[in-house]
Each structure stands twice: as C-alpha cells, then as structure tokens.
Amino acid sequence: MIEQHEPVTRAVVPAVGRGIRFLPITKSVPQEMLPIAGHPAIEYIVKEATDAGIDNILMVTRTGKQTIEDYFDADPALEAELEKPSIDQVRSDHAIVGRNIFDPIVFDALENITPGAGDEYQLTDACAQLIATPGENSGGLYGVIIDEPRYDTGDKLGYLGATIAFALADPDMGPALREYLNTQLNEA
C-alpha cells in the first residue's frame, strides 16, 4: 500500500560554504553566484525547486553573501534590458575593448555630455565628442588595432566562449576539459 504524503512546498537552500576550491574569485563573489551559462549557479537550484511546485524557499547564508540576497530581491529598474545598437546603427567594424588611456581632456568631455543609454553618462559619448573636436583644440583619439582573440564578456555566449578558451589554455584544467568537451560533442 502506497502511503500518501502532503506535497512538499518548502525548501532550505544552504549557501554557507566559503568556496575555497574557487579562490581567489570567491573572496569577493560567493561561489553560488558564479555564473553557469549566464545565470548564477544558485538560480538553477531555485528554478528546480519552483518548477517542482515549491513556493517557499529559505536560503541560509553567512556574512559576505549579501549578493545572493540582493540577486533575488526584485528591482524593476534593473530588470529593464538595454540592447546594443542594431547592425544598421553600427558605424564601424572596430570596438573598444575596455583598455583605455586618456588625456585629461576626457574629463572636460564627460562634464559636457548628457545622460545616454540607460540614463547614464557614457564614456563612449565623451569619446564621440573628442573625435568631433579638432586636434588643435585637444580633440581626437588614437586607437590601436589588436590582432588577438577578443571576447565580449557582456554577451552570454561571448562570456562562455572566454571561459572555455581560458580554461582550455590552463595547464591544470585544459586537458580534462578538452576530454570532457570531446565526449560531450561525440554524444551529441
């Protein structure tokens, strides 16, 4: 005879570990918040629980794990997505990769711009202003074209690609990851 039980509606998710195996990143980012395909690992645990009908989840955390609580707090201002310009708005096949050396004149340009995308002051808007300023008036920018791999870590697939590329190049992780990926690709 099968005994019937009340459905499970509550879950406890322990998130108190120190993430020692992932040091040094876990000094500042809880291990549970490390991303897997664009979402924190702990989100997958919560999704699995809610998909199973659990509607009351208690997360047990410790000091230094405030980001977990912050992540699950609703914030409508942060939930509006901003998109990159469409391909017809792109005016160059070059990109800024986040390594900049500026003349102090950039601060004047930053003071003279208005908020742009996301109602934030954008460094790229100040750069556009410098480009439009004649060189004799301290305008212009210099750029260097690099011929190295570039990873867009602001894009989920780019972030994943960077993670895989750097892990494959790591002497400790690379061989095992390469074997794992080959197994996965052969099974697919």
C-alpha positions in Angstrom: 0.0 0.0 0.0 1.4 3.4 -1.0 1.3 6.0 1.7 0.2 9.5 0.6 2.0 12.5 2.0 1.4 16.2 1.8 3.1 17.9 -1.1 6.5 19.5 -0.4 6.1 23.2 -0.5 9.1 24.5 1.4 12.8 24.1 0.7 16.0 25.1 2.5 19.0 26.0 0.4 22.3 26.1 2.3 24.6 28.7 0.9 27.2 29.0 3.6 30.3 27.5 2.1 33.4 29.5 1.7 34.1 28.4 -1.9 37.7 27.5 -1.1 38.2 25.5 -4.3 37.4 28.6 -6.4 39.7 31.0 -4.7 40.6 33.8 -5.3 37.3 34.8 -7.0 35.3 33.6 -4.0 36.9 36.2 -1.8 34.5 38.7 -3.4 31.9 36.7 -5.2 30.0 33.9 -3.4 30.5 30.5 -5.1 26.8 30.2 -5.5 26.8 33.4 -7.6 29.4 32.1 -10.1 27.7 32.1 -13.5 26.7 29.0 -15.4 25.6 29.9 -19.0 24.7 33.5 -17.9 22.9 32.7 -14.6 24.2 32.3 -11.1 24.5 28.6 -10.1 22.1 29.1 -7.3 19.4 30.3 -9.7 19.3 26.9 -11.2 18.6 25.4 -7.7 15.8 27.9 -7.1 14.3 27.2 -10.5 14.3 23.5 -10.0 12.5 23.9 -6.7 9.9 26.3 -8.1 9.4 24.0 -11.1 8.7 21.2 -8.6 5.9 23.3 -7.0 7.9 24.6 -4.0 6.7 28.2 -3.3 8.6 28.9 0.0 12.4 28.8 -0.2 14.7 29.7 2.7 18.3 30.5 1.9 20.7 30.1 4.7 23.7 32.4 4.1 26.6 33.8 6.1 28.5 37.1 6.3 29.8 38.0 2.9 26.9 36.5 0.9 24.7 39.7 0.7 24.9 39.5 -3.1 22.8 36.3 -3.0 20.0 38.1 -1.1 20.4 41.2 -3.4 20.1 39.0 -6.5 16.7 37.6 -5.5 15.3 40.9 -4.5 13.0 42.4 -7.1 14.3 45.6 -8.7 12.2 46.8 -11.7 14.8 49.4 -12.6 17.5 46.7 -13.1 15.1 44.3 -14.9 14.7 46.5 -18.0 17.1 45.2 -20.6 19.3 47.5 -22.6 20.2 46.3 -26.1 23.3 47.1 -28.1 22.7 49.1 -31.3 21.2 47.2 -34.2 23.6 46.3 -37.1 22.3 49.2 -39.2 23.3 51.7 -36.5 26.8 50.4 -36.3 29.2 52.9 -37.9 32.5 50.9 -37.7 33.8 47.3 -37.6 36.1 48.3 -34.7 35.2 48.1 -31.0 36.6 49.5 -27.7 37.8 46.6 -25.6 37.9 48.3 -22.2 41.6 49.2 -22.2 41.9 53.0 -22.4 44.5 55.6 -21.8 43.0 59.1 -22.0 44.4 62.6 -22.0 42.9 64.6 -19.0 40.7 66.4 -21.6 38.4 63.5 -21.4 37.1 64.8 -18.0 36.0 68.0 -19.8 34.2 66.0 -22.4 32.5 63.9 -19.6 31.3 67.1 -18.0 29.7 68.3 -21.2 27.7 65.2 -22.2 24.1 64.4 -21.3 23.0 61.0 -19.9 22.7 58.5 -22.7 21.8 54.8 -22.8 20.2 53.7 -19.6 20.1 57.4 -18.5 23.7 57.0 -17.5 26.8 59.1 -18.6 28.5 57.0 -21.2 32.3 57.1 -21.8 31.6 56.4 -25.4 29.6 59.6 -25.7 32.6 61.6 -24.4 34.8 59.7 -26.9 32.5 60.7 -29.7 32.7 64.3 -28.5 36.6 64.1 -28.6 36.5 62.6 -32.0 34.4 65.5 -33.3 36.8 68.1 -31.7 39.6 69.3 -33.9 43.1 68.2 -32.9 44.3 71.8 -32.5 41.6 72.0 -29.7 42.9 68.9 -27.9 40.4 66.7 -29.7 40.7 63.4 -31.4 41.5 59.9 -30.2 44.2 57.3 -31.1 43.4 53.7 -31.5 45.4 50.5 -31.8 44.1 47.6 -33.8 44.9 44.4 -32.0 45.1 41.1 -33.8 44.3 38.8 -30.8 41.2 37.0 -29.8 38.5 39.3 -28.4 35.8 38.1 -26.0 32.7 40.0 -25.4 32.0 39.1 -21.8 29.0 41.4 -21.8 27.3 38.8 -24.0 26.4 35.3 -22.6 27.9 33.3 -25.5 31.0 35.5 -25.5 31.4 35.1 -21.8 31.0 31.3 -22.1 33.5 31.3 -25.0 36.0 33.3 -23.0 35.6 30.9 -20.0 36.1 27.9 -22.3 39.1 29.4 -24.1 40.9 30.4 -21.0 40.1 27.1 -19.3 41.4 25.2 -22.3 44.6 27.2 -22.1 45.1 26.5 -18.4 47.6 23.7 -17.9 45.7 22.3 -14.9 42.2 22.4 -16.3 42.8 22.3 -20.1 43.4 18.6 -20.7 40.5 17.4 -18.6 38.2 20.0 -20.1 39.2 19.1 -23.6 38.5 15.4 -22.9 35.1 16.4 -21.4 34.2 18.6 -24.4 35.2 15.9 -26.9 33.0 13.4 -25.0 30.0 15.8 -25.0 30.4 16.6 -28.7 30.7 12.9 -29.6 27.5 12.1 -27.6 25.5 15.0 -29.2 
